[in-house]
């Protein structure tokens, strides 16, 4: 009997018992939908984290103070940033000092982060200017009271492209708005769009005092030079800070590439774990298929006897029941894929990372559905193929 004929018989049998077939497929539908949805959520999370980390900067190294002996004192200075800038593999250096302040424009006010930095900040931290210009070397050199607004801050203050050149007050002091940044996207306490950039000297002079900086962002010229540059920066700063070989460093250098690799590894493991847990429901669905197929064999014992009496071979009976099991599992798998993709898209929409679609997930889901049909359909099919035709004809 041809495959097409076997498939036609399987579909005809399923149409005869629609409700039972639907309930049997339900386990497979739930299992496949769970796997597809959870894997999709895991992939969406991975993509979101990767994009967030990549948006922090280009080939970024971040130098942060730890303080001698683990204290929280700030140990980095503008001089350290100038020294790091002399390293050949460094593409840009942006020292940062920050504080919180109230920003007002007309009748609108907002509390946000004020970042004192240099003209290299936009390139190092991968910001694009939407309107106007970023901080210039002249503005930074003379500690001019000019400000570049993040997209969220500008929106909170009701400022747009036509408001360039207007004055806002930061902590009660007037600053001229010279630019508005392109939105990166983000939320929460560390929203990258909710901040105001001003010359580093202005923040030190008017708000925090001193020559220390909170962090130094370093953009490395080439991605394959990240590790070597990090080691060179470490050696340079240890020498500048007068640290002996046995002394603990009063700073630390974070490598964005290593952080990205670690985050990707963790989320990939989590995705695999979620998929493994969800696949348990597929096994339950497979047991349901086996149970129904065994019942079907018992119900159709006389039919099997008649078919064998008119010349059907054992392998024909085996193929018939196996194709029925495969049809059940495949139809359930296809419906489960649609449900899983829909759920994944909805979760991605709500969570804000969009729809993460990987064709490999669909292929794996189809293979798993077929595997369930084969594994849990073989035994009932073999039971049917082994029936003695005479005993089968006598079965009531």
Buried (B, 14 or more C-beta within 10 A) or exposed (E): BEEEEBBEBBBEBBEEBEEEBBEBBBBBBBBBBBBBBBBBBBBBBBBBBBEBBEBBBBBBBBBBBBEBEEEEEBBBBBEBBEBBBEBEBBBBBBBBBBBEBEBBBEEEBBEBBBBBBBBBBBBBBBBEBBBBBBBBEEBBEEBBBBBBBBBBBBBBBEBEEEBBEEBBBBBEEEBBBBBBBEBBBBEEEEBBBBBBBBBBBBBBEBBBEEEBBBBBBBBBBEEEBBEEBBEBBBEBBBEBBEBEEEEEBBBEBBBBBEBBEEBBEEBEEBBEEBBEEBBEBBBEBBEBBBBBBBEBBEEBBEBBBBBBEEEBEEEBBBBBBBBBBBBBBBBBBBBBBEBBBBBBBEBBEEEEBEBBBEEEBBEBBBEBBBBBBBBBBBBBBBBBBEBEBEEBBEEE
